[in-house]
Amino acid sequence: MDRFIESLPKTETHLHIEGAIPWELFELRFPGEFPKVPEFRMPDFRYDDFQQFEKILISHALRVIKCPDDYAEVAKMLFAKQLSQNISYVELSFHAGMIEFLKIRGEDIIQAIRSVVPDGLDVRIFMGMSRDSYTSFLGPLLEEAVENWEGLYGIDLHGPEDLPTKDWMPRLWSIAHANGRILKAHAGEFGSAQNVKWAVEKLGVKRIQHGIHASSDETVLDLLAEKGVVLDLCPISNYKLRVFDNWDDYPIRKFLKKGIRFTISTDDPFSFGNCLNDEYKYLVRYMDFSASEIAEIAKTGFDTADLQDYQKKESMNQIDHLLSLEEGNRL
């Protein structure tokens, strides 16, 4: 099964570049300063809360990322790792707050990332923003971004879900949609099912990042199924951040039963020490997913991807071929 997972064509549709800095980069830039494997990347480590996770991630990310060239270096190493896992399509977000904090141009971040995209990998760049991101400095830039920035494929709502929603959010998401941007929102990770409902109904998103707590409300599950909303799930992230207690509690099979489609991604591999192959293997190890179920998840990733139909079909056909070989080997 491990070999089958590793050989599958895959997509990565929920990934934060500031949370995906390869650990090797710290070893290269700061020799001797950091341990080979820090405690927070140990297999059995779980964060106490989101604040601990955020503090560790931000303090490390700001050591490395100071200018657009740093984004390019991180992306180049990251993309090489993805190609080695047979990932051929990536949706990657950078955080708008970095524009204000570092005083760098968002367009330059986008161009830096695009400049190192290798052959064999399709990359779509999103800008994420927190519920408190619409400052006097950032607000006008967010408006400009969704209307005019070249290479910006979409926007995403990031950060703590306990912050209040504001009128600028539905308005900005509406402008982004009118300009052909793909719409996402983080909801139902630490927040309630009602946060998921709000994101779907008020922001008009068809892509929810996480959405785990939608499982607690049947009417919200029905809404997701009716609207064809896709959840971009990150099982290891949810476990490490204590979004659920035990693997038996993870509601992924409830989503399957309700006909809600989902993809699988890594979220912040810097913080969790995970890779995409690990995510699929955990579904097999802890939730007894079969080869055919794993193949279906991989196909959903391509069906959801911003690719030409022939590209989707080619990858799905390859998945079907590998599945037939896998099932033949098991007879």
Buried (B, 14 or more C-beta within 10 A) or exposed (E): BEEBBBBBBBBBBBBBBBBBBBBEBBBEEEEEEBEEEBEBBEEEEEBEEBEEBBEBBBEBBEBBBEEBEBBBBBBBBBBEBBBEBBBBBBBBBBBBBBBBEBEBEBBBBBBBBBEBBEEEBBBBBBBBBBBEBBEEEBEEBBBEBBEEBEEBBBBBBBBBBEEEBEEBBBEBBBBBBEEEBBBBBBBBBBBBBBBBBBBBEBBBBBBBBBBBBBBBBEEBBEBBBEBEBBBBBBBBBBBBBBBBEEBEEBBBEBBBEBEBBBBBBBBBBBBBBBBBBBBBBBBBEBBEBBBEBBBBBBBBBBBBBEBEEEBBEBBBEBBEEBBEEBBEEEE
